[in-house]
Amino acid sequence: MTSEPAAAVRPRNRRQLIVEAAGRVFSTRGYHAASMEEIASAVGITAAALYRHFPNKYALFTECANVMADRLVAALDEVPPDAALAETLAVVTQVTVAHRASGGVYRWEARYLEREDRQRLKAKFAHVVGRVVEVLRREHPRPDGDLRAVAALGVIGSITMHHTSIANRRVESLLLTSAVQAATSEAAGRARRVELPTLPVPRTRRAEILAAAIPLFERDGFANVTNGRIAEAVGVTTSAIYRHYPGKADILAAACLQAAGLLAQAVDRNLDGVADPRAAVVALAATYVAYSFAHTALTSVAEAEIIGMPAALQRPVVRAQREHIAVWEQQLRLARPDLDPRQARVLVHAGFGVVVEAGRRLRWSDTEDHRAAVTALVVAALGLATG
């Protein structure tokens, strides 16, 4: 006599498992490309079972976008008000690393939240920033404490934006040290002179389409911009778009490749004749900062929208990005022989995180002082500050 198989037991934390899986899918594929079926498959349930927990994709996305913010707020509320900077940032680092796989949702994809939901999420992160600012004002009273706070948090949050394989304890220690350095480094000096290539003047219809699409993609998100809106901005019919680009994704790919090409040119110009590794890293930092401030729309589109591109269009963009990162890694390891390749890569991305968050805080206002301040924060995060 054989016994009947035991009925499957529904895990009590299924909702949590769904949110964690969805966060990973949204971070990897983007909000619009992700499907409820794909998320259900990642959990090991049917789409019907998924809908018993969440009525639609937006409701699930909203919860995913708030997970890290809620846990950061809760963790910081457990930290004593008189805790030191390192202790405060250590809590932020632990929570962020623990949610590394899904943390990218809040950084770029949260722009697809409805206005009220976006404002609530923004308030939670403002609370986190405020806690760090409070500690900095107490321990390191300077007028730019808010900028240093977001720079430190940019270091920590950068771990959600790449896939470098490194043990949690190692990366927590590395990010915490980098964040503290960014928050407590000496004030910036004069901005380093940087030579940037200019955006080409659109002299062909194809170039006009690209130039019109970039600000639309930045403002409204790639998924919310139609070919019809791009055509209207150019002053042509929608069908005319297809004579120059097979589809909207091809316009996005062209924008990403244009961004990579301009950055590569800038790096070549500003590293020319620089032999000292530390000077080379400073030149790279100054170049990346200047480029990001000068070409904000193009940079934002390239960073935020790449995950939604088809694989075939994504490959050359990813290849160009890796080539750029490799230049940083090589120079940073020459300047800091104590770093292994993975540590160097994590710190390079930490530097990029500083630029994103500090640039946002400064509203990308492109002044010499802002460039100098952000460059100094990047150099400090890399462990190369002299002060």
N, C-alpha and C positions, 0 to 999 in steps of 0.2 A: 504493500500500500504506500503510495507516494503522497507527500503533503503538498498542498497548494502553495504557490509562492506567496510570500508575505506582501501585503499591499505597500506600495511606495509611501514613505513617510515624508510629508511636506516639511522642509526645514523651517524652524520658527523665524529665522532671520532672512527669509526669502526676499522681502522687500529691500533689505540692505544689500543682498547679493545682486539684485536687479540694478540698484543705483550704482554699485561699484562697477558692474559690467558695462552699464550704459555710459558711465563716465569715461571708461577706456575707449569705447567705440566712438563717442562724440569727439574725444580728444584726437583720435587717430584719423577719423573719416570726415569730421566736420558735422555740424548739426543737420544741414540739409541733405548730405549724402547718406547719413546713417538712417537705417530703417528699424522699425519695431521688430520685424522678423529677424534681422541680424542680431539685435540685442537679445531677443528671446533665445536664439540659438546659442549665444555666448553664455547664457545662464543655464541652458539645458532644459528649457521649458517651451511650450507652444506659445504662439503669439496670443492666442485666446487667454491663456493663463496670465500672460503679461498684462493684458488689458483689465484683468480683475484687480490689479494693483494700481494701474495708472490709466486714466480714461483716454489719453492721447500722448503723442510724442512730446508735445510742448510741456505738458505737466511733468513728465519724467525729466525732460531737459532742465526745467526750472529747479527741480530738486537737486539734480546733479551739480548745477552751477553754484548752489548754495552750500554743498557739503563741506568743502574746504573752508569757506568763510565761517560757517557755523562752528566748525571744530577749532579753528584758530581763535575765534572769539571766546569759546568755552575754555580752551586751554590757557589763554592769557588771563582770563578772569580768575584762574586758580593761582596765578603768580602773584606773590606779595607786591604791594605797591612800591616798596622800597628795594625791590630786586635789582641786581646789577644788570648792565646792558647785556653782557654775555649770557646771563641766565635767561633773560627775556627773549633774546634772539635764538637761544638754544631750543626753547619751546616751539617757536615758529618753525625752526628748521626741522625738528622731529615730525611735526604734523605735516609739513609740506613734503618731506621725503616719503613719509608713509602713504601719501596720496599722489605720488609722482605720476603714476600711470594715467590718472584722470584729471590732474590739476590743470592741464591745458585748456579745459573748458572755460574757466573763468577769465583767462587771459585774452583770448581772441574771440571765442565763440559766444561769450556772454553778450556781445553786441546784438545778437538776435533775440534777446529778451525784450519783452514789451516794456514800455517806459517805466511803469510803476515797479515792475520786478527788477529792472535794471537799477533803479534808484535805491531800492532796498538792499540789493547786493553791494552797491557802491558804499552805502552807509556802513555796512559791516566791515568792509576793508578799510574805510576811513577810521573806524574804531581801532583796528589793528595798527595802522600807521600812527594814530594818536598815542597809543601806548608806548611805541618806540620813541616818538618825539618827546614824551614826558621824561623818559629815562635819559635821553641825550641832553635835554635842558638841565637836568640835575647833575649829570656827570661831566658833560662837555658842553657847557653853555656857549653857543654860537648862534648868530642870526640865521644861518642856513641849516638849522637842525632838521627841518621838514624835508629838505632835499637829501640830506644824508640818510634820513630814515627810509625814504623810498628807495634810495640807492642800495642800502643794506637789504631791504626786502626784495629788490630786483635781483640781487645776487642769489638769495635763497630760492626765489620763485623760478629762476632760470632752469632748475633741475627738471621742471615739468615740460620743457620745450625741446629736449633731445633724449636720445636713447643710449648714451654711453653706459656701458656695463661696469658698475663699480659697487662694492659692498656698501650697504646702508651706513654702517658706522664710519667707514672711511669718508664717504661723501658728506655725512653730517659734520664731521670734524673739519673737513676742507671748506665747506660752505660757511660754517660758523666763523672760522678764522677770517675768511675773505670778507664776510659781512661786517664784522667788527672793524676790520681795517678800513673798509669804505666809510663806515660811520664815524671813525675817530681820527682820520688822517688830517694832516695839516691843510690849511687853506690853499686854494689854487693860485698859481702865478699867472703870468701872461700866456695867452693862447699861442700855441705853436703854429707857425705859418703852414697852411695846407693848400695845395694846388688841386682843385677839383675840375674834372671835365664837366662841361655844361650839357644839359639835355639838348639833343639835336632839334633844330627847328623843323617842324613837320612840313615837308615840301611835297609829299605825295599823299594820295588819298589813304593809303594803308597807314602811313604815319599819323595822319589826322585822326583816323579812327582810334589808334592806340592812345594818342594824347587825350582824346575826349573820354575814353573809357576809364583811364586810371583814376581821375578824381571821383568818378561815379562809383567805381569799385570800393574806393577808400571810404567814402561817405556812407554808402548804403549796404555794402557787402556784395560780393560777387553774385550770390544766389538771387539777390533782389533786383539786380540790374538786367534789363532785357536788351536784346539787340535793337529793338525799336527805340528805346531811350538813347542808346549810343548813336543810332542813326540820326535821331532828332538833334542831338548835340552837335553833330557834324554838319547837318543840313542836307542829308541824302535820304533816299528811301531805304527801308530795312533790307530789301533784296540786294542793294548795293554793297552791304556789309559782306555778304557771302561771296562776292567776287574777289575779295581780298583776304578773308579768313574763313576756313571751313565751318567754324562754330565759335561761340562765345569763349569756350575754354582755350581756344587757340589765341585769342586776344590776350587772355590772362597769361598764358605761357610766354607770349611775346613781351609782356610787361615785366615778368619775372626775369627773363633773360636780359632785358634792357637794364634792369637794376643790377644784375650780376656783372654785366659788362662794364657799366659805369664804375662800379666799386673796384673791379679788377684794374681798370685804367688808373684810378686814383691811387691804389696801393702801389702800382708800378712806379708812378711818378714820385710819390713821397718816400719810397724806400730806396730810390736811386741814390747811390753813393753813401748810404748809411751802413757802416760796418759793425759798429758796436751793438750787441744784441739788445741791451737795455734801451738804447736809443731807438732801435728798430721797433721795439714793442711800444714805446711812447709814440713813435710816428704812426704806427698802426692804430693805436687808440685815438689819436688826434684826427686821423683820416676817417676812421669809422664814425666818429662823433660828427665831424664836419659834414660828411656825406649824409648822415641820418637827418641832420637839421636842415640841410640844403634841399634834400629830396624826400621830404617826409611822406608825401602821398605815395610815391613809388615804393619806398621802403616798406611802408605799412602794408601795402597790397601784397608785395612779395612775401612778407613774413606771415601775414594772416591767412592768405588764401591758398597757399601751396598745397595744403592737405586735401583740398577739394578737387585738385586737378587729376585727370586721368593719368594712370601710371606712365604711359608712353610719353606724355607731355611733361610729366614731372621729372623724369630721369635726367635730362640735360641740366635742369635747374638745380637738382640735388647735387649733381656732379660739380657744378660751378661753386655751389656753397661749400662743398667739402674741400675743394681746392683752396678756397679763401681761408677756411678754418685751419688747413694744414700749414699755411704760411704763418699764422699766429702761433700754432703749436710749436713749430720749429724754432721760432725766435724766442718764445717764452721759455722753452726748455734750455736754450743756450744761456738765457739770462738767469734762469733758476734751475741749475742742474739737479736740485733736490727733488724735482717733480718727475714722475713717470708719465708715459703718454696719456693715460686715462685721467690722471690728475690735471695735467695741462689742458686737456680738452674740456674738462668740467669748468676750469677757471676761465677759459676763453669764452664759453657760453655765459659764465657769470658776468664777465665784462659786458657782453651784449645785453644781458638783463639789466645792468646798471643804466645803459644808454636808453633802453625802452622806458623804464620807469622814471628816470630823472627827466628824460625828454618830455614825457607826458606831464609831469609836475610843472615843468617850465612852459607848457603849452607849445612846445617846439618853436619858441621865439628865438630866432637865429641871431644872436649877438655874440660878440667876441668874448664877453664875460661868461655867458652861458656855455659856450664851447670849452673854454678853459676850465670851468668848474666841473663839467661832466667828464672831461678828459682826465682830470686829476682824480676823480672818483674811480674811474676805470683802472687807472694805473695803481691806485691804492688797493682795489679789490684783487688785483693780480699779484699783490705782495711786493710791489716794486717802488712804493712811495719812499722818498728820501727823508721826509719830515717825520 
